[in-house]
Amino acid sequence: MKLDVNVLRYLSNDEFRVLVAVELLMRNHEIVPSELINRFARLKHGGTYKILKNLLKHKLLHHDSSQYDGFRLTYLGYDFLAISTLLKRGVITAVVMAMKLHRLGRVSFRAVKSKRDYLKHRSSFNWLYLSRLAAQKEFAFMKALEDHGFPVPKAVDCNRHCVIMSLIEGYPLVQVKHVENPDVVFETVISLIIRLAEHGLIHCDFNEFNIMIDDDENVTVIDFPQMVSVNHRNAKMYFDRDVECIFKFFRKRFKLTFELQSDEVDNEVVDEHSSRLNLSSIMKDAISLDKELAASGYVKEDNVHLNRFIEGKAADRGSDDEELTNAELGDTGESSTSANVYELNDSDITELDSLELTRQVFRCYYCCQHSEEESDEERDPELIKSLRKQRGKAIASARGGRRQSYTSRNSYKDKGGKSSRSSKTVRSGDW
């Protein structure tokens, strides 16, 4: 899609202020009310509605009056905000660089919300926000891969859904019809897939469209927001798909055949499917980029240890409860379960250093104390009666103080006067 930035040079500071106001208010509103934009922008000389009309004219905003009069930010307005910020930072200069604008939500990117875990625990989403998350992920992956010597573009800066990177002097591999050494290029591309897996990452879209090659047949990989960890539940499927795309392209485009001669005497020929790469056979390197970047599918070790700890202690607690007797409780003066809780606070919490574990332990301690109170109630009926009274008072105070007094059947009477006598006569006549 062509980006026309001719209007950008003519936008005033007030117009950018209104665009920023709409962007911030879209965190809580799908369509931002016009009155709220006026209050949030706080223009010195007013004229918010005139500015909204001008922005709507240049298609930087979209107007919606189906439920109420409101506006939302378009991708073109989001582009202008990102480019303006990068210009103020001095990132966009006369030096030739590449700029990538993520525009999720278009026809070809409708399934992103279900295939990528950008939302995580969130139930609601905004396409502009998802595009921003995609840009941040790509910038982080590109920066880390560059630091570890991978042939990727140099990451310069990132703002909103815009990523600035170095310009690659080359062509997409899909546009290349002939290379001098196709077997060398093939080995280079396959070695990149293996190196990524050794560092704990899978590209998930490793094909001829995301591989750049220059005149010297140097390979550069692009497009990283969809990368996942090798611990992802679908890691094997993604890895096999990347390998299959490379084999299929080089076999069709450059007529390469992939056959492996065995060392046996009969010179048995092994087909390409049996000699294909396998994710389980790749040894993971000491440097785990999926852990550093929190790639999709990576499970933190603390959560694993915490789950194991909770499961183990729950089993131990169940076995201890079966062995406990009333005599043991009477001798010690307190339950052994409570003692176990104190031991957990001293030893296991310091090892795991997890706030969630602390909450779990105190929850267990509360349950133990609550079970002891219930056993005391069963032995003392007077205590049960007093506790019920206290609970009733607490419930009554929570409902608003005193209990609601219900009116009697004679509450309609007017004390004194002629009306009371007539009403009493009518009431007795009814009976």
C-alpha positions as CSV (number, residue, x, y, z in Angstrom):
1,M,0.0,0.0,0.0
2,K,1.4,3.4,-1.0
3,L,2.0,5.9,1.8
4,D,1.3,9.5,0.9
5,V,2.9,11.8,3.4
6,N,2.3,15.1,1.6
7,V,-0.2,16.2,4.2
8,L,2.2,15.6,7.0
9,R,4.2,18.8,6.4
10,Y,1.1,20.9,6.7
11,L,-0.3,19.5,10.0
12,S,-0.1,21.9,12.9
13,N,0.7,21.1,16.5
14,D,-2.9,21.4,17.6
15,E,-3.9,18.8,15.0
16,F,-1.2,16.4,16.3
17,R,-2.4,17.1,19.8
18,V,-5.9,16.0,18.8
19,L,-4.6,12.9,17.1
20,V,-2.7,12.0,20.3
21,A,-5.8,12.6,22.4
22,V,-7.8,10.2,20.2
23,E,-5.0,7.6,20.4
24,L,-4.9,7.7,24.2
25,L,-8.7,7.6,24.5
26,M,-8.9,4.6,22.3
27,R,-7.4,2.5,25.1
28,N,-10.9,2.5,26.7
29,H,-13.1,3.4,23.8
30,E,-13.6,1.8,20.4
31,I,-15.3,5.0,19.2
32,V,-14.2,8.1,21.2
33,P,-17.0,10.6,21.9
34,S,-16.4,14.1,20.5
35,E,-17.0,15.8,23.8
36,L,-14.4,13.6,25.5
37,I,-11.8,14.5,22.7
38,N,-12.5,18.2,23.3
39,R,-12.0,17.9,27.1
40,F,-8.9,15.7,26.8
41,A,-7.1,17.8,24.1
42,R,-7.4,21.1,26.0
43,L,-6.5,23.4,23.2
44,K,-5.6,26.9,24.3
45,H,-7.7,28.7,21.7
46,G,-10.4,26.0,21.2
47,G,-11.5,24.9,17.8
48,T,-11.4,21.2,18.4
49,Y,-14.4,20.4,16.2
50,K,-12.8,22.4,13.3
51,I,-9.6,20.4,13.7
52,L,-11.6,17.1,13.8
53,K,-13.3,18.1,10.6
54,N,-9.9,18.8,8.9
55,L,-8.4,15.5,10.1
56,L,-11.5,13.7,8.8
57,K,-11.0,15.4,5.4
58,H,-7.5,13.9,5.1
59,K,-8.7,10.5,6.3
60,L,-6.6,10.5,9.5
61,L,-9.7,9.9,11.5
62,H,-12.9,8.0,10.9
63,H,-16.3,9.3,12.0
64,D,-19.0,7.0,13.4
65,S,-22.4,8.2,14.5
66,S,-24.3,4.9,14.7
67,Q,-24.6,4.9,18.5
68,Y,-23.2,8.4,19.3
69,D,-21.1,11.0,17.7
70,G,-17.5,9.8,17.9
71,F,-14.2,9.3,16.1
72,R,-11.5,6.6,15.9
73,L,-7.9,6.7,14.6
74,T,-7.1,5.3,11.2
75,Y,-3.9,3.6,10.1
76,L,-2.9,6.6,8.2
77,G,-3.2,8.8,11.2
78,Y,-1.3,6.2,13.2
79,D,1.4,6.3,10.5
80,F,1.7,10.1,10.8
81,L,2.0,10.0,14.6
82,A,4.8,7.4,14.4
83,I,6.7,9.2,11.6
84,S,6.4,12.6,13.4
85,T,7.8,11.1,16.6
86,L,10.8,9.5,14.7
87,L,11.4,12.8,13.0
88,K,11.6,14.6,16.3
89,R,14.1,12.0,17.6
90,G,16.3,12.6,14.6
91,V,16.1,8.9,13.5
92,I,14.8,9.6,10.0
93,T,17.5,11.5,8.2
94,A,19.0,11.8,4.7
95,V,20.6,8.4,5.2
96,V,18.8,5.7,3.2
97,M,17.0,3.4,5.6
98,A,14.0,1.0,5.4
99,M,10.8,1.7,7.3
100,K,8.3,-1.1,8.0
101,L,4.7,-0.3,9.1
102,H,2.8,-3.1,10.7
103,R,-0.9,-3.0,9.7
104,L,-2.6,-6.0,11.3
105,G,-6.3,-6.4,10.7
106,R,-6.2,-6.1,7.0
107,V,-7.6,-8.9,4.8
108,S,-4.3,-10.9,4.9
109,F,-3.8,-10.5,8.7
110,R,-7.3,-11.3,10.1
111,A,-6.2,-14.5,11.8
112,V,-3.3,-12.9,13.8
113,K,-5.3,-12.7,17.0
114,S,-5.8,-16.5,17.0
115,K,-2.4,-17.6,15.7
116,R,-0.2,-15.3,17.7
117,D,-0.3,-14.8,21.4
118,Y,-0.1,-11.0,21.4
119,L,-3.2,-10.6,23.5
120,K,-2.1,-13.2,26.2
121,H,-4.7,-12.9,29.0
122,R,-6.6,-10.0,27.4
123,S,-10.1,-10.6,26.1
124,S,-10.6,-7.3,24.2
125,F,-8.2,-6.0,21.6
126,N,-7.5,-3.2,19.2
127,W,-5.9,-3.6,15.8
128,L,-3.7,-0.6,16.3
129,Y,-2.5,-2.0,19.6
130,L,-1.8,-5.4,18.1
131,S,0.2,-3.8,15.3
132,R,2.2,-2.0,18.0
133,L,3.0,-5.3,19.8
134,A,4.0,-6.9,16.5
135,A,6.5,-4.0,15.8
136,Q,8.0,-4.2,19.3
137,K,8.4,-8.0,19.0
138,E,10.1,-7.7,15.6
139,F,12.4,-4.9,16.8
140,A,13.5,-7.0,19.9
141,F,14.1,-10.2,17.8
142,M,16.0,-8.2,15.2
143,K,18.2,-6.5,17.8
144,A,19.1,-9.8,19.6
145,L,19.8,-11.7,16.4
146,E,22.1,-8.9,15.2
147,D,24.0,-9.0,18.4
148,H,24.6,-12.7,18.0
149,G,25.9,-12.5,14.5
150,F,22.9,-13.5,12.4
151,P,22.6,-12.0,8.9
152,V,19.6,-9.7,9.6
153,P,19.0,-6.0,9.0
154,K,20.3,-3.6,11.6
155,A,17.6,-2.4,13.9
156,V,17.7,1.4,14.3
157,D,14.5,2.4,16.2
158,C,10.9,1.6,16.9
159,N,7.9,3.7,17.6
160,R,4.3,2.6,17.8
161,H,3.8,0.2,14.8
162,C,6.8,1.5,12.9
163,V,10.2,-0.2,12.7
164,I,13.3,1.6,11.3
165,M,16.0,-0.7,10.0
166,S,19.0,-0.6,7.6
167,L,18.3,-1.0,3.9
168,I,19.4,-4.3,2.4
169,E,21.0,-4.1,-0.9
170,G,19.6,-7.2,-2.5
171,Y,16.5,-8.9,-3.9
172,P,13.9,-11.3,-2.5
173,L,14.9,-14.9,-3.3
174,V,11.5,-15.4,-4.9
175,Q,12.5,-12.9,-7.6
176,V,15.8,-14.5,-8.4
177,K,15.8,-16.9,-11.4
178,H,19.4,-17.9,-11.5
179,V,22.3,-18.2,-9.1
180,E,25.8,-19.3,-9.7
181,N,26.0,-21.7,-6.8
182,P,22.6,-22.9,-5.7
183,D,23.9,-25.7,-3.6
184,V,26.0,-23.2,-1.5
185,V,23.0,-20.9,-1.1
186,F,20.9,-23.9,0.0
187,E,23.4,-25.0,2.6
188,T,23.7,-21.4,3.9
189,V,19.9,-21.1,4.3
190,I,19.6,-24.5,6.0
191,S,22.4,-23.6,8.4
192,L,20.5,-20.5,9.4
193,I,17.5,-22.6,10.4
194,I,19.7,-24.9,12.4
195,R,21.5,-21.9,14.1
196,L,18.1,-20.4,15.1
197,A,17.0,-23.7,16.6
198,E,20.3,-24.0,18.5
199,H,19.6,-20.6,20.0
200,G,16.0,-21.7,20.9
201,L,14.1,-20.0,18.2
202,I,12.0,-21.0,15.1
203,H,11.3,-18.5,12.4
204,C,7.8,-19.9,11.5
205,D,7.8,-18.1,8.1
206,F,11.2,-19.1,6.7
207,N,10.6,-19.1,2.9
208,E,11.7,-17.5,-0.3
209,F,9.7,-14.3,0.4
210,N,11.6,-13.6,3.6
211,I,15.1,-14.3,2.4
212,M,17.1,-11.5,0.6
213,I,20.1,-12.3,-1.6
214,D,22.6,-9.8,-3.1
215,D,24.8,-10.0,-6.1
216,D,27.5,-11.8,-4.1
217,E,25.0,-14.4,-3.0
218,N,25.0,-13.3,0.6
219,V,21.8,-14.2,2.4
220,T,19.8,-11.9,4.8
221,V,16.8,-13.0,6.7
222,I,13.8,-10.6,7.4
223,D,10.4,-10.7,9.0
224,F,10.5,-11.8,12.7
225,P,7.4,-10.9,14.7
226,Q,5.9,-14.5,14.4
227,M,9.0,-16.3,15.8
228,V,8.4,-18.8,18.6
229,S,10.4,-20.8,21.1
230,V,11.6,-24.4,20.5
231,N,9.5,-25.3,23.6
232,H,6.3,-24.2,21.8
233,R,3.6,-26.9,21.6
234,N,3.7,-26.6,17.8
235,A,7.4,-26.1,17.5
236,K,8.0,-29.4,15.5
237,M,5.3,-28.5,13.0
238,Y,6.7,-25.0,12.5
239,F,10.2,-26.3,12.1
240,D,9.2,-29.0,9.6
241,R,7.2,-26.5,7.6
242,D,10.2,-24.1,7.3
243,V,12.5,-26.9,6.2
244,E,9.9,-28.2,3.7
245,C,9.5,-24.7,2.2
246,I,13.2,-24.4,1.5
247,F,13.5,-27.9,0.1
248,K,10.5,-27.4,-2.1
249,F,11.7,-24.0,-3.5
250,F,15.2,-25.1,-4.3
251,R,13.9,-28.3,-5.9
252,K,11.5,-26.5,-8.2
253,R,13.4,-23.3,-9.0
254,F,17.0,-24.5,-9.2
255,K,16.3,-28.2,-10.0
256,L,18.3,-29.5,-7.0
257,T,18.0,-33.1,-6.0
258,F,18.5,-34.2,-2.4
259,E,19.9,-37.7,-2.1
260,L,22.1,-39.1,0.5
261,Q,24.5,-42.0,-0.2
262,S,25.0,-44.3,2.7
263,D,28.3,-45.8,3.7
264,E,27.2,-49.4,3.2
265,V,28.6,-51.6,0.4
266,D,25.4,-51.8,-1.6
267,N,25.4,-48.0,-2.0
268,E,21.8,-47.7,-0.9
269,V,20.2,-44.4,-1.9
270,V,18.2,-42.6,0.9
271,D,15.5,-40.2,-0.2
272,E,15.2,-36.7,1.0
273,H,12.4,-37.3,3.4
274,S,14.4,-39.8,5.5
275,S,17.4,-37.4,5.4
276,R,15.4,-34.4,6.4
277,L,16.3,-32.3,9.4
278,N,14.7,-33.2,12.8
279,L,14.2,-30.7,15.6
280,S,14.8,-33.2,18.3
281,S,18.3,-34.0,16.9
282,I,19.5,-30.4,17.2
283,M,21.4,-29.6,20.3
284,K,20.4,-26.4,22.0
285,D,23.1,-23.8,22.6
286,A,24.0,-22.4,26.0
287,I,22.6,-19.0,24.8
288,S,18.8,-19.2,24.9
289,L,17.4,-16.3,23.0
290,D,13.8,-17.5,23.6
291,K,14.4,-17.1,27.3
292,E,16.0,-13.6,26.9
293,L,13.2,-12.4,24.6
294,A,10.3,-14.3,26.3
295,A,9.4,-15.8,22.9
296,S,6.0,-17.4,22.4
297,G,5.9,-20.9,23.9
298,Y,8.7,-20.4,26.4
299,V,7.8,-21.5,29.9
300,K,9.6,-19.8,32.7
301,E,11.6,-22.1,35.0
302,D,10.1,-20.4,38.1
303,N,6.6,-21.4,37.1
304,V,7.7,-25.0,36.5
305,H,9.4,-25.2,39.9
306,L,6.4,-23.6,41.5
307,N,3.9,-26.1,40.0
308,R,6.1,-29.0,41.0
309,F,6.4,-27.6,44.5
310,I,2.6,-27.1,44.9
311,E,1.8,-30.6,43.5
312,G,4.4,-32.2,45.8
313,K,3.3,-30.4,48.9
314,A,-0.4,-31.1,48.2
315,A,0.4,-34.8,48.1
316,D,2.5,-34.6,51.3
317,R,-0.3,-32.7,53.0
318,G,-2.8,-35.3,52.1
319,S,-0.7,-38.1,53.5
320,D,0.0,-36.2,56.7
321,D,-3.6,-35.6,57.3
322,E,-4.4,-39.3,57.2
323,E,-1.7,-40.1,59.8
324,L,-2.6,-37.4,62.3
325,T,-4.4,-38.4,65.5
326,N,-6.2,-36.5,68.2
327,A,-3.5,-37.6,70.7
328,E,-0.7,-36.0,68.6
329,L,-2.7,-32.8,68.4
330,G,-3.2,-32.7,72.2
331,D,0.5,-33.3,72.9
332,T,1.9,-30.7,70.6
333,G,-0.7,-28.0,71.4
334,E,-0.9,-27.0,67.7
335,S,-1.4,-28.9,64.5
336,S,1.5,-30.4,62.6
337,T,0.0,-28.9,59.4
338,S,0.6,-25.4,60.8
339,A,4.2,-26.4,61.7
340,N,4.7,-27.5,58.1
341,V,3.4,-24.1,57.0
342,Y,6.0,-22.3,59.1
343,E,8.7,-24.6,57.7
344,L,7.7,-23.7,54.2
345,N,8.0,-20.0,55.0
346,D,11.5,-20.5,56.2
347,S,12.9,-22.8,53.5
348,D,11.0,-23.3,50.3
349,I,9.8,-19.7,49.8
350,T,13.4,-18.4,50.0
351,E,14.4,-20.9,47.3
352,L,11.6,-20.1,44.9
353,D,11.2,-16.4,45.8
354,S,7.7,-16.3,44.4
355,L,4.9,-14.0,45.6
356,E,2.3,-16.5,44.3
357,L,3.8,-19.2,46.4
358,T,3.6,-17.0,49.5
359,R,-0.1,-16.4,48.8
360,Q,-0.6,-20.2,48.4
361,V,1.1,-20.9,51.8
362,F,-0.9,-18.4,53.7
363,R,-4.1,-19.7,52.1
364,C,-3.2,-23.2,53.3
365,Y,-2.5,-21.8,56.8
366,Y,-5.9,-20.0,56.8
367,C,-7.7,-23.2,55.8
368,C,-6.0,-25.1,58.6
369,Q,-7.0,-22.5,61.2
370,H,-10.5,-22.5,59.8
371,S,-10.8,-26.3,60.1
372,E,-9.7,-26.1,63.7
373,E,-12.4,-23.5,64.5
374,E,-15.0,-25.8,62.9
375,S,-13.9,-28.7,65.1
376,D,-14.2,-26.5,68.2
377,E,-17.7,-25.4,67.2
378,E,-18.8,-29.0,67.0
379,R,-17.6,-29.8,70.5
380,D,-19.2,-26.6,72.2
381,P,-22.9,-25.9,71.5
382,E,-22.8,-22.6,73.4
383,L,-19.9,-21.4,71.3
384,I,-21.9,-22.3,68.2
385,K,-24.8,-20.2,69.4
386,S,-22.7,-17.1,70.2
387,L,-20.9,-17.4,66.9
388,R,-24.2,-17.4,65.0
389,K,-25.3,-14.3,66.8
390,Q,-22.0,-12.6,65.9
391,R,-22.4,-13.6,62.2
392,G,-26.0,-12.3,62.2
393,K,-24.9,-9.0,63.6
394,A,-22.0,-8.8,61.0
395,I,-24.4,-9.6,58.1
396,A,-26.9,-7.0,59.4
397,S,-24.3,-4.4,59.6
398,A,-23.0,-5.2,56.1
399,R,-26.5,-4.8,54.8
400,G,-26.8,-1.3,56.1
401,G,-26.9,-1.4,59.9
402,R,-30.2,-2.4,61.5
403,R,-32.5,-4.9,60.1
404,Q,-35.3,-3.6,57.9
405,S,-38.4,-3.2,59.9
406,Y,-41.5,-4.5,58.3
407,T,-44.7,-2.4,58.7
408,S,-47.7,-3.9,60.5
409,R,-51.2,-4.1,59.1
410,N,-52.2,-1.1,61.1
411,S,-49.3,1.1,60.1
412,Y,-51.5,3.0,57.6
413,K,-53.4,4.6,60.4
414,D,-53.0,8.3,60.9
415,K,-52.6,9.0,64.6
416,G,-55.4,11.4,65.6
417,G,-57.7,13.4,63.3
418,K,-60.8,12.6,61.4
419,S,-59.0,10.4,58.8
420,S,-58.0,7.8,61.4
421,R,-61.6,7.1,62.4
422,S,-62.8,6.8,58.8
423,S,-60.0,4.6,57.8
424,K,-60.6,2.4,60.8
425,T,-64.2,2.0,59.9
426,V,-63.4,1.1,56.4
427,R,-60.9,-1.4,57.5
428,S,-63.2,-3.1,59.9
429,G,-66.0,-3.1,57.4
430,D,-63.8,-5.0,55.0
431,W,-63.2,-7.7,57.7
